[in-house]
Amino acid sequence: MKHQVLIESDVETRLSDGTVLRSTVYRPASKGQFPVLLTRTPYGRDLAVNSAYFNPPTVAASGFVVILQDVRGRHGSDGTFRPAEHEANDGAETVEWAASLPYSSGRVGMWGRSYFAETQWRAARRRPQGLAALASGICAAGNADNGALFRGGAFELGTRLSWGHSSIAIEEIHRECAGDPGRLARELDVWNELDAGFADGAAYATLPVNELKSRANGFLQSVILPSASEDPGGELSQAWDWPTSEPVPYPTLHIGGWFDIFLPNTLAQYRSQLQASRTNSAPRPHLILGPWSHTNFSAIFPDTAFGALASSAAVNGHGDLSSIHASWFHHVLNEGPEPEVPPALVYFMGENQWRAFDELPAPDTRMDLFLGEQGSLQKAPGTQRVEEYSYDPLNPVPTTGGATMHMGADPAGPAEQSAVENRDDVLIFTTSPLEEPLTVVGDITATLFAASSAVDTDFVVRLCRVTPDGQSIGLADGVVRASWRDACADDGVFHAGPPKRPLTPGQAEEFHINLWSTACTFQPGDSIRIQITSSCHPRWDRNLNTGARAADSSETVVAHQHIFLGGGTPSRINLGILTDNASQA
């Protein structure tokens, strides 16, 4: 630490429309001018952030002005909060204000994760004077139809309801009820009752989902629940995707987690910047991908612990993410030395170690594993046969780990799957124990040939690692809503254009499911397992099997599912394989 640090509260930024935004500023007490590191948040600028991720006092002491600002309409800032609507203009004006401060060097970097990260990209689209770098972690912006709002045509129910209720609603209630303590008490009672329902899972079971409006406060009623009645690919998705729809001409640091709800966003943003760097329209980006979820950077989960060097507090001996931020910003804003962290630092599960690369590695080859008889998973399709199960929307498969962020007792991450696999509505297919290590990396896709007795239904596919002691640990999964199968053709990712199309009951069709990405070395004695089912609740809204949305209807029917294997209907999963002995960090 080079400097003593001054902390200033309620520092005002007056925007061009007269709205005042307020910040807390950490800056060196020394004379001079320093680069500014700015973040903008809807969660309260003085809410303790994970100090291992970014610790404002220690970063400021190393020679930066660190500014944490409440976005419009939140906590100390004036105006009305409308998610994302004002962040481009407000962020750009704030960057230019920060660059002009008397203790600023005129160069501004932005940092922060989730919504904080989204505000960076929105501001960057305006190209404000002074903006010079972005450090974007587990960023919300982008991939609205691939996990941020929808997935394979299904609605991201758990994440959306939990975010609106637990992260946003309380502050909105206090603002709406300012000066009326009686109303405030009543609204908080409503919030607490619904909060208990989310904690024990009862609220997620509500059908129609829109019936929650009678039990919810204003933000859930007006912003979150209406989106459950929308289709993917619409105006909401387009607005969500806009900030990262093109690369920016700045140095970028991308931080993501294999179990993060926004993993595709981190990867897409990194790849966009990497491609831009090949034509010299952007500097070469840096990437850190750890075994982390959206809210857990400790690398310790109930069923799996990856070790101290996997956490954000250590990052394989390179220091915590806070010191890595400071080192990287010193390099890009002060022309300091190259940071010790390699250009791409990726954690490989199974072998439980970091590997260093010049850029995120692509698979050397790809491998199909085919669903076979007696629950086998094999390298060639077997004889044709059919497996069956029934899916009842009133008894959905409970979400058990994964890339989730919903309130309740089920945490995100690599969870043991025995409770799921013991159900009658889950099929499992498993390889023989491996004789040699097999490193799976990159995108995972599944192709199912299936038929249903219903006019619409879902198919969920999950990749698991089975250890020699029989534990089945979930690594990655995905879903396709059958009526949106044409929009999810080929790569399993929803692409706007093809309309919904109901199923013809009993008719076999081909479905494509995208399971996102992973990096895992299956060790000798491990087996690869695939689960097939039709629900994962409350992560995704239930398909009622009637063609109606769960948001708008409570009528359900049981769907009888047929999964076709082998012969001319070779249901399978496709894995990327890394065969090179890539360096270890």
C-alpha positions as CSV (number, residue, x, y, z in Angstrom):
1,M,0.0,0.0,0.0
2,K,1.5,3.3,-1.1
3,H,-1.0,5.8,0.1
4,Q,-3.3,6.7,3.0
5,V,-6.9,6.7,1.8
6,L,-9.6,9.4,2.2
7,I,-13.2,8.3,2.1
8,E,-15.9,10.8,1.0
9,S,-19.6,10.0,1.2
10,D,-22.5,11.4,-0.8
11,V,-20.3,12.9,-3.5
12,E,-22.8,14.3,-6.1
13,T,-22.9,13.9,-9.9
14,R,-25.5,16.2,-11.5
15,L,-26.6,14.8,-14.8
16,S,-27.7,16.8,-17.8
17,D,-31.4,16.2,-17.0
18,G,-30.9,17.6,-13.5
19,T,-30.9,14.2,-11.7
20,V,-28.4,13.9,-8.9
21,L,-26.5,10.6,-8.4
22,R,-24.5,10.0,-5.3
23,S,-21.2,8.1,-4.8
24,T,-18.8,7.0,-2.1
25,V,-15.2,7.9,-3.1
26,Y,-12.0,6.2,-1.9
27,R,-9.0,8.2,-3.0
28,P,-5.3,8.5,-2.0
29,A,-4.7,11.3,0.5
30,S,-1.5,12.1,-1.4
31,K,-1.3,15.0,-3.7
32,G,-1.5,14.2,-7.4
33,Q,-3.8,12.8,-10.0
34,F,-4.7,9.1,-10.2
35,P,-6.7,6.9,-12.6
36,V,-10.3,6.4,-11.6
37,L,-12.0,2.9,-11.1
38,L,-15.7,3.3,-11.2
39,T,-18.6,1.0,-10.5
40,R,-22.3,1.6,-10.6
41,T,-24.8,-0.5,-8.6
42,P,-28.5,-0.8,-7.8
43,Y,-27.7,-2.7,-4.6
44,G,-26.4,0.1,-2.4
45,R,-22.9,1.6,-2.9
46,D,-21.9,1.0,0.7
47,L,-23.2,-2.6,0.9
48,A,-20.1,-4.6,1.6
49,V,-18.8,-6.2,-1.6
50,N,-16.7,-9.4,-1.5
51,S,-13.4,-7.9,-0.5
52,A,-11.5,-10.8,-2.2
53,Y,-13.3,-9.8,-5.4
54,F,-12.6,-6.1,-5.2
55,N,-11.7,-4.2,-2.0
56,P,-12.0,-0.5,-2.5
57,P,-9.7,0.7,0.4
58,T,-6.8,-1.5,-0.6
59,V,-7.2,-0.8,-4.3
60,A,-7.3,3.0,-3.6
61,A,-4.2,2.7,-1.4
62,S,-2.3,1.2,-4.4
63,G,-2.9,4.4,-6.4
64,F,-6.4,4.7,-7.7
65,V,-9.5,6.8,-7.1
66,V,-12.3,4.2,-6.5
67,I,-15.8,5.4,-7.0
68,L,-18.9,3.4,-6.1
69,Q,-22.1,5.0,-7.3
70,D,-25.8,4.3,-6.7
71,V,-27.6,4.1,-10.1
72,R,-30.6,6.3,-10.8
73,G,-33.5,5.7,-8.4
74,R,-31.6,3.4,-6.0
75,H,-30.5,4.1,-2.4
76,G,-28.7,7.5,-2.3
77,S,-29.4,8.6,-5.9
78,D,-32.4,10.6,-7.1
79,G,-34.8,9.6,-9.9
80,T,-36.8,6.5,-10.7
81,F,-35.2,3.1,-11.2
82,R,-36.0,1.2,-14.4
83,P,-33.7,-1.7,-14.9
84,A,-31.0,-0.9,-17.6
85,E,-33.1,1.9,-19.1
86,H,-30.9,4.8,-18.1
87,E,-27.5,3.0,-17.6
88,A,-26.0,3.9,-21.0
89,N,-26.5,7.7,-20.7
90,D,-26.1,7.9,-17.0
91,G,-23.0,5.8,-17.0
92,A,-21.4,7.8,-19.9
93,E,-22.0,11.1,-18.1
94,T,-20.6,9.7,-14.9
95,V,-17.5,8.5,-16.7
96,E,-16.9,12.0,-18.1
97,W,-17.6,13.5,-14.7
98,A,-15.1,11.1,-13.0
99,A,-12.5,11.9,-15.7
100,S,-12.8,15.6,-14.9
101,L,-12.4,15.4,-11.2
102,P,-9.4,17.5,-9.9
103,Y,-7.7,14.4,-8.5
104,S,-8.3,12.3,-11.6
105,S,-5.7,11.6,-14.2
106,G,-8.4,11.7,-16.8
107,R,-8.4,7.9,-17.4
108,V,-11.3,5.8,-16.1
109,G,-11.7,2.1,-15.8
110,M,-14.9,0.4,-14.8
111,W,-15.2,-2.7,-12.7
112,G,-17.9,-4.8,-11.0
113,R,-19.9,-8.0,-11.4
114,S,-23.5,-8.9,-12.5
115,Y,-25.6,-5.7,-12.9
116,F,-22.4,-3.6,-12.1
117,A,-20.8,-5.3,-15.1
118,E,-23.8,-4.6,-17.3
119,T,-23.6,-0.9,-16.5
120,Q,-20.0,-0.9,-17.9
121,W,-21.0,-2.2,-21.3
122,R,-24.0,0.1,-21.6
123,A,-21.8,3.1,-20.8
124,A,-19.1,1.9,-23.2
125,R,-21.5,1.9,-26.1
126,R,-21.7,5.7,-25.7
127,R,-17.8,5.9,-26.0
128,P,-17.5,8.5,-23.2
129,Q,-14.4,10.7,-23.1
130,G,-12.0,9.3,-20.5
131,L,-13.2,5.6,-20.5
132,A,-10.2,3.4,-21.0
133,A,-10.8,-0.1,-19.7
134,L,-13.5,-2.6,-18.5
135,A,-13.2,-5.3,-15.9
136,S,-16.4,-7.3,-16.3
137,G,-17.4,-10.1,-14.0
138,I,-20.3,-12.5,-14.3
139,C,-22.0,-10.0,-16.5
140,A,-25.8,-9.9,-16.9
141,A,-25.8,-8.3,-20.4
142,G,-26.3,-10.5,-23.4
143,N,-27.7,-13.9,-24.1
144,A,-31.2,-13.0,-23.0
145,D,-32.6,-16.1,-24.7
146,N,-29.7,-18.4,-23.7
147,G,-30.0,-18.2,-19.9
148,A,-30.4,-14.6,-18.8
149,L,-34.2,-14.4,-19.3
150,F,-35.1,-17.6,-21.2
151,R,-33.4,-20.9,-22.0
152,G,-34.3,-23.1,-24.9
153,G,-37.7,-21.3,-24.9
154,A,-38.3,-21.9,-21.2
155,F,-38.5,-19.0,-18.7
156,E,-35.8,-18.5,-16.1
157,L,-38.3,-18.5,-13.3
158,G,-36.2,-19.0,-10.2
159,T,-33.5,-16.4,-11.0
160,R,-36.0,-13.7,-12.2
161,L,-38.3,-14.1,-9.2
162,S,-35.5,-14.2,-6.7
163,W,-33.7,-11.2,-8.1
164,G,-36.8,-9.0,-8.2
165,H,-37.8,-10.0,-4.7
166,S,-34.6,-10.3,-2.7
167,S,-32.3,-7.8,-4.5
168,I,-34.6,-5.0,-5.6
169,A,-38.0,-5.0,-3.9
170,I,-37.1,-3.8,-0.4
171,E,-35.6,-0.5,-1.5
172,E,-38.5,0.1,-3.9
173,I,-40.9,-0.4,-1.0
174,H,-39.1,2.1,1.2
175,R,-39.2,4.7,-1.7
176,E,-42.8,4.1,-2.5
177,C,-43.9,4.4,1.1
178,A,-41.6,7.3,2.2
179,G,-43.5,9.4,4.7
180,D,-46.2,6.9,5.3
181,P,-45.1,4.5,8.1
182,G,-48.4,2.7,8.2
183,R,-48.3,1.8,4.5
184,L,-44.6,0.9,4.9
185,A,-45.4,-1.6,7.7
186,R,-48.2,-3.2,5.6
187,E,-46.0,-3.5,2.5
188,L,-43.2,-5.0,4.5
189,D,-45.6,-7.6,5.9
190,V,-46.6,-8.5,2.4
191,W,-42.9,-8.8,1.4
192,N,-42.1,-11.0,4.5
193,E,-44.9,-13.4,3.8
194,L,-43.8,-13.9,0.2
195,D,-40.2,-14.2,1.4
196,A,-41.2,-17.1,3.6
197,G,-42.9,-18.7,0.6
198,F,-39.7,-18.4,-1.5
199,A,-37.6,-19.8,1.4
200,D,-39.7,-23.0,1.7
201,G,-40.4,-23.3,-2.0
202,A,-44.2,-22.8,-1.8
203,A,-44.2,-19.6,-3.7
204,Y,-42.5,-21.2,-6.7
205,A,-45.3,-23.8,-6.9
206,T,-48.0,-21.1,-7.5
207,L,-50.1,-21.7,-10.6
208,P,-50.7,-19.6,-12.6
209,V,-47.4,-17.9,-11.7
210,N,-49.2,-14.6,-12.3
211,E,-51.3,-15.2,-9.1
212,L,-48.2,-14.1,-7.3
213,K,-49.1,-10.6,-8.2
214,S,-51.7,-10.6,-5.5
215,R,-49.0,-11.5,-2.9
216,A,-46.2,-9.3,-4.3
217,N,-45.1,-5.7,-4.1
218,G,-44.9,-3.2,-6.9
219,F,-41.6,-4.2,-8.6
220,L,-42.5,-7.8,-8.9
221,Q,-45.9,-6.9,-10.1
222,S,-44.9,-4.3,-12.7
223,V,-41.5,-5.6,-14.0
224,I,-40.7,-9.2,-13.2
225,L,-44.0,-11.1,-13.4
226,P,-45.0,-9.6,-16.8
227,S,-41.9,-11.0,-18.4
228,A,-43.1,-14.5,-17.5
229,S,-45.9,-14.0,-20.0
230,E,-43.5,-13.0,-22.8
231,D,-41.9,-15.0,-25.5
232,P,-38.1,-15.2,-26.1
233,G,-36.8,-13.2,-29.0
234,G,-38.9,-10.1,-28.4
235,E,-38.2,-6.5,-27.5
236,L,-37.2,-7.4,-23.9
237,S,-34.6,-9.8,-25.2
238,Q,-33.3,-7.3,-27.8
239,A,-32.9,-4.6,-25.2
240,W,-31.1,-7.0,-22.8
241,D,-28.7,-8.0,-25.6
242,W,-27.9,-4.6,-27.0
243,P,-25.0,-3.5,-24.8
244,T,-22.7,-6.4,-25.7
245,S,-23.9,-6.9,-29.3
246,E,-20.6,-5.4,-30.6
247,P,-17.1,-5.3,-29.3
248,V,-15.6,-2.2,-27.6
249,P,-12.2,-0.6,-28.4
250,Y,-10.9,-1.0,-24.8
251,P,-8.8,-3.4,-22.8
252,T,-11.1,-5.9,-21.1
253,L,-10.8,-8.3,-18.3
254,H,-13.5,-11.0,-18.2
255,I,-14.2,-13.0,-15.0
256,G,-16.7,-15.9,-15.0
257,G,-17.6,-19.1,-13.3
258,W,-18.5,-22.6,-14.6
259,F,-21.7,-22.5,-12.5
260,D,-22.6,-18.9,-13.1
261,I,-26.1,-18.0,-14.4
262,F,-24.4,-15.7,-17.0
263,L,-21.6,-18.1,-18.1
264,P,-22.5,-17.7,-21.8
265,N,-22.3,-13.9,-21.5
266,T,-18.8,-14.0,-20.1
267,L,-17.7,-16.4,-22.9
268,A,-19.4,-14.5,-25.7
269,Q,-18.0,-11.1,-24.5
270,Y,-14.5,-12.5,-24.3
271,R,-14.8,-14.2,-27.7
272,S,-16.1,-11.0,-29.3
273,Q,-13.2,-8.9,-27.9
274,L,-10.7,-11.7,-28.9
275,Q,-12.0,-11.6,-32.4
276,A,-11.8,-7.8,-32.5
277,S,-8.2,-8.0,-31.3
278,R,-7.3,-10.1,-34.3
279,T,-8.1,-7.1,-36.5
280,N,-6.5,-4.6,-34.1
281,S,-9.8,-3.0,-33.3
282,A,-9.5,-3.9,-29.7
283,P,-6.6,-4.9,-27.3
284,R,-6.3,-8.6,-26.5
285,P,-8.6,-9.5,-23.7
286,H,-7.8,-11.3,-20.5
287,L,-10.0,-14.1,-19.0
288,I,-10.3,-15.8,-15.7
289,L,-12.8,-18.8,-15.4
290,G,-13.1,-20.4,-12.0
291,P,-15.3,-23.1,-10.4
292,W,-17.6,-20.4,-9.1
293,S,-21.3,-19.7,-9.1
294,H,-23.0,-16.3,-9.4
295,T,-22.8,-15.6,-5.6
296,N,-20.2,-18.1,-4.5
297,F,-16.5,-17.5,-5.3
298,S,-15.2,-19.6,-2.5
299,A,-15.0,-22.8,-4.6
300,I,-16.6,-24.6,-1.7
301,F,-20.0,-26.2,-2.2
302,P,-22.1,-28.6,-0.1
303,D,-21.1,-31.6,-2.1
304,T,-17.8,-30.5,-3.6
305,A,-14.8,-28.5,-2.4
306,F,-12.2,-27.5,-5.0
307,G,-9.5,-26.3,-2.5
308,A,-8.2,-22.9,-1.3
309,L,-6.3,-22.1,-4.5
310,A,-9.5,-22.3,-6.5
311,S,-11.2,-19.5,-4.6
312,S,-11.3,-15.8,-5.4
313,A,-9.1,-15.2,-2.3
314,A,-6.1,-17.0,-3.8
315,V,-6.5,-17.8,-7.6
316,N,-3.7,-20.3,-7.6
317,G,-1.3,-18.1,-5.8
318,H,-1.7,-15.1,-8.1
319,G,-3.4,-13.3,-5.2
320,D,-7.0,-12.5,-4.7
321,L,-9.2,-11.1,-7.4
322,S,-8.9,-7.7,-5.8
323,S,-5.2,-7.6,-6.2
324,I,-5.5,-9.0,-9.7
325,H,-7.9,-6.2,-10.6
326,A,-5.3,-3.6,-9.3
327,S,-2.4,-5.2,-11.2
328,W,-4.4,-5.4,-14.4
329,F,-5.6,-1.8,-14.1
330,H,-2.1,-0.6,-13.3
331,H,-1.0,-2.2,-16.6
332,V,-3.7,-0.8,-18.8
333,L,-4.2,2.6,-17.2
334,N,-0.7,3.4,-16.0
335,E,1.4,1.5,-18.5
336,G,2.6,-0.6,-15.7
337,P,4.2,-4.1,-16.0
338,E,2.3,-7.0,-17.5
339,P,0.2,-8.7,-14.8
340,E,1.4,-12.1,-13.6
341,V,-2.0,-13.6,-14.4
342,P,-1.8,-15.3,-17.9
343,P,-4.1,-14.1,-20.7
344,A,-6.5,-16.9,-20.1
345,L,-6.5,-18.7,-16.7
346,V,-9.0,-21.6,-16.7
347,Y,-9.9,-24.0,-13.9
348,F,-10.3,-27.6,-14.9
349,M,-12.5,-29.6,-12.6
350,G,-11.7,-33.3,-12.0
351,E,-8.0,-32.6,-12.0
352,N,-8.8,-29.6,-9.8
353,Q,-6.1,-27.2,-11.0
354,W,-5.7,-24.1,-13.1
355,R,-4.3,-24.1,-16.6
356,A,-2.8,-21.1,-18.4
357,F,-3.3,-20.4,-22.0
358,D,-2.7,-17.6,-24.5
359,E,-6.4,-17.7,-25.2
360,L,-9.4,-19.8,-24.2
361,P,-8.7,-23.2,-25.7
362,A,-11.0,-24.8,-28.3
363,P,-11.4,-28.6,-28.3
364,D,-8.9,-30.6,-30.4
365,T,-11.7,-32.9,-31.4
366,R,-15.3,-33.8,-30.6
367,M,-16.8,-37.0,-29.5
368,D,-20.4,-38.4,-29.7
369,L,-21.6,-40.6,-26.9
370,F,-24.8,-42.5,-27.8
371,L,-27.7,-43.4,-25.4
372,G,-27.9,-47.2,-25.4
373,E,-29.8,-50.1,-24.0
374,Q,-29.8,-50.9,-20.3
375,G,-28.8,-47.3,-19.5
376,S,-25.5,-47.5,-21.4
377,L,-23.6,-44.6,-22.9
378,Q,-21.4,-45.7,-25.7
379,K,-19.3,-44.5,-28.7
380,A,-21.5,-46.1,-31.3
381,P,-25.3,-46.2,-31.7
382,G,-26.8,-49.5,-30.7
383,T,-29.9,-51.3,-31.9
384,Q,-33.0,-49.2,-32.1
385,R,-35.2,-49.2,-29.0
386,V,-37.4,-46.9,-26.9
387,E,-37.2,-45.8,-23.3
388,E,-40.2,-44.3,-21.6
389,Y,-41.2,-42.1,-18.6
390,S,-44.0,-39.9,-17.6
391,Y,-43.8,-36.2,-16.6
392,D,-46.3,-34.7,-14.2
393,P,-46.1,-30.9,-14.0
394,L,-47.5,-31.1,-10.4
395,N,-44.5,-33.2,-9.4
396,P,-41.6,-31.7,-11.2
397,V,-38.0,-32.7,-10.8
398,P,-36.5,-30.4,-8.2
399,T,-33.6,-28.2,-9.2
400,T,-30.5,-29.7,-7.6
401,G,-27.4,-27.5,-8.0
402,G,-26.3,-26.2,-11.4
403,A,-25.9,-22.7,-12.7
404,T,-28.7,-21.2,-10.6
405,M,-29.5,-18.2,-8.4
406,H,-32.8,-18.7,-6.7
407,M,-33.9,-18.3,-3.1
408,G,-34.4,-21.4,-1.0
409,A,-32.5,-24.4,0.3
410,D,-31.0,-25.5,-3.0
411,P,-27.6,-23.8,-3.6
412,A,-25.9,-23.5,-7.0
413,G,-22.9,-25.5,-8.0
414,P,-21.8,-29.0,-8.6
415,A,-24.4,-31.0,-6.6
416,E,-24.7,-34.7,-5.9
417,Q,-27.6,-36.1,-8.0
418,S,-28.8,-39.3,-6.3
419,A,-32.1,-37.8,-5.2
420,V,-32.8,-36.8,-8.8
421,E,-31.6,-40.0,-10.4
422,N,-33.7,-42.2,-8.1
423,R,-36.9,-40.7,-9.5
424,D,-39.1,-42.6,-12.0
425,D,-39.3,-39.6,-14.4
426,V,-35.5,-39.4,-14.9
427,L,-33.6,-41.7,-17.3
428,I,-29.8,-42.2,-16.8
429,F,-27.2,-43.4,-19.2
430,T,-23.6,-44.1,-18.0
431,T,-20.4,-45.1,-19.6
432,S,-18.2,-47.9,-18.3
433,P,-15.5,-46.6,-15.9
434,L,-12.8,-44.8,-17.9
435,E,-9.4,-46.4,-18.3
436,E,-7.6,-43.2,-19.3
437,P,-8.1,-39.5,-18.3
438,L,-10.5,-37.7,-20.6
439,T,-10.6,-33.9,-20.6
440,V,-13.9,-32.4,-21.7
441,V,-13.9,-28.7,-22.6
442,G,-16.1,-26.2,-24.4
443,D,-19.7,-26.4,-25.6
444,I,-21.8,-29.4,-24.9
445,T,-24.8,-30.3,-27.1
446,A,-27.3,-33.1,-27.1
447,T,-29.6,-34.5,-29.8
448,L,-32.7,-36.3,-28.7
449,F,-35.2,-38.2,-30.8
450,A,-38.3,-38.1,-28.8
451,A,-42.1,-38.2,-28.9
452,S,-44.7,-37.1,-26.3
453,S,-48.4,-37.7,-25.7
454,A,-48.7,-33.9,-25.2
455,V,-48.9,-31.0,-27.6
456,D,-46.0,-29.3,-25.8
457,T,-43.5,-30.4,-23.2
458,D,-39.9,-29.9,-22.2
459,F,-36.8,-32.1,-22.4
460,V,-33.9,-31.5,-19.9
461,V,-30.4,-33.1,-20.4
462,R,-27.7,-33.0,-17.7
463,L,-24.0,-34.1,-17.9
464,C,-22.6,-35.6,-14.7
465,R,-19.3,-37.0,-13.5
466,V,-19.7,-40.3,-11.6
467,T,-16.7,-40.9,-9.3
468,P,-15.5,-44.4,-8.4
469,D,-17.4,-44.3,-5.1
470,G,-20.6,-43.8,-7.0
471,Q,-21.2,-40.1,-6.4
472,S,-22.9,-38.4,-9.4
473,I,-22.0,-34.8,-9.6
474,G,-23.8,-32.4,-12.0
475,L,-21.6,-30.4,-14.3
476,A,-23.8,-28.8,-16.9
477,D,-27.4,-29.0,-18.2
478,G,-29.9,-27.5,-20.6
479,V,-33.5,-27.5,-21.7
480,V,-35.6,-27.3,-24.8
481,R,-39.3,-26.3,-24.9
482,A,-40.7,-28.6,-27.5
483,S,-42.9,-26.0,-29.2
484,W,-39.7,-23.9,-29.7
485,R,-37.7,-26.7,-31.2
486,D,-37.3,-25.1,-34.6
487,A,-35.8,-22.0,-33.0
488,C,-33.3,-24.2,-31.1
489,A,-32.3,-26.3,-34.1
490,D,-28.7,-27.4,-34.7
491,D,-26.8,-25.8,-31.7
492,G,-29.6,-26.0,-29.2
493,V,-29.5,-22.2,-28.6
494,F,-32.7,-20.2,-29.2
495,H,-32.5,-18.1,-32.3
496,A,-35.4,-15.7,-33.0
497,G,-37.3,-16.2,-36.2
498,P,-38.9,-19.7,-36.4
499,P,-42.4,-19.6,-34.8
500,K,-43.7,-21.9,-32.1
501,R,-45.0,-25.2,-33.4
502,P,-47.0,-27.6,-31.3
503,L,-46.2,-31.3,-31.2
504,T,-48.2,-33.9,-32.9
505,P,-48.8,-36.4,-30.0
506,G,-47.0,-39.6,-30.5
507,Q,-44.9,-38.4,-33.4
508,A,-41.1,-38.7,-33.1
509,E,-39.1,-35.5,-33.7
510,E,-35.5,-34.4,-33.3
511,F,-34.6,-32.0,-30.5
512,H,-31.4,-30.1,-29.9
513,I,-30.3,-29.0,-26.4
514,N,-27.4,-26.8,-25.5
515,L,-25.8,-27.6,-22.1
516,W,-23.5,-24.5,-22.1
517,S,-19.8,-25.2,-21.4
518,T,-17.5,-26.9,-19.0
519,A,-13.8,-27.8,-18.4
520,C,-13.5,-31.2,-16.5
521,T,-11.0,-34.0,-16.7
522,F,-12.7,-37.3,-16.0
523,Q,-10.1,-39.5,-14.3
524,P,-9.5,-43.2,-14.6
525,G,-12.3,-45.0,-12.7
526,D,-14.7,-42.1,-13.4
527,S,-17.8,-42.5,-15.6
528,I,-19.7,-40.1,-17.8
529,R,-23.4,-39.9,-17.1
530,I,-26.3,-38.3,-18.9
531,Q,-29.7,-37.6,-17.3
532,I,-32.8,-37.2,-19.4
533,T,-36.0,-35.7,-17.9
534,S,-38.6,-33.0,-18.5
535,S,-38.4,-30.5,-15.7
536,C,-36.0,-28.7,-13.4
537,H,-38.1,-26.6,-11.1
538,P,-37.9,-23.8,-10.0
539,R,-35.0,-23.0,-12.2
540,W,-37.2,-23.1,-15.3
541,D,-40.9,-22.6,-15.4
542,R,-42.8,-25.8,-15.7
543,N,-44.2,-26.9,-19.0
544,L,-47.9,-27.7,-18.3
545,N,-48.0,-30.0,-21.4
546,T,-51.1,-28.2,-22.6
547,G,-49.6,-25.5,-24.8
548,A,-50.4,-22.8,-22.2
549,R,-47.9,-20.9,-20.2
550,A,-47.4,-21.6,-16.5
551,A,-47.7,-17.8,-16.0
552,D,-51.2,-17.8,-17.2
553,S,-52.8,-21.2,-16.5
554,S,-53.1,-23.8,-13.8
555,E,-54.4,-26.6,-16.0
556,T,-52.0,-29.5,-16.4
557,V,-51.8,-32.9,-18.0
558,V,-49.3,-35.7,-17.5
559,A,-47.1,-36.3,-20.6
560,H,-45.9,-39.8,-21.5
561,Q,-42.5,-39.4,-23.1
562,H,-40.7,-41.7,-25.4
563,I,-36.9,-41.4,-26.0
564,F,-35.7,-43.2,-29.1
565,L,-32.2,-44.8,-29.1
566,G,-29.9,-46.3,-31.7
567,G,-30.6,-47.2,-35.3
568,G,-32.0,-44.3,-37.3
569,T,-32.8,-42.3,-34.1
570,P,-29.3,-42.1,-32.5
571,S,-30.0,-39.9,-29.4
572,R,-26.6,-38.7,-28.2
573,I,-24.5,-36.1,-26.5
574,N,-21.6,-34.3,-28.2
575,L,-18.5,-33.3,-26.1
576,G,-15.4,-31.3,-26.9
577,I,-12.2,-33.1,-26.1
578,L,-8.9,-31.5,-25.2
579,T,-6.0,-33.8,-26.0
580,D,-3.0,-31.4,-25.8
581,N,-1.0,-31.2,-22.6
582,A,-1.8,-27.6,-22.1
583,S,0.3,-25.8,-19.5
584,Q,-0.7,-25.6,-15.9
585,A,-0.8,-22.2,-14.2
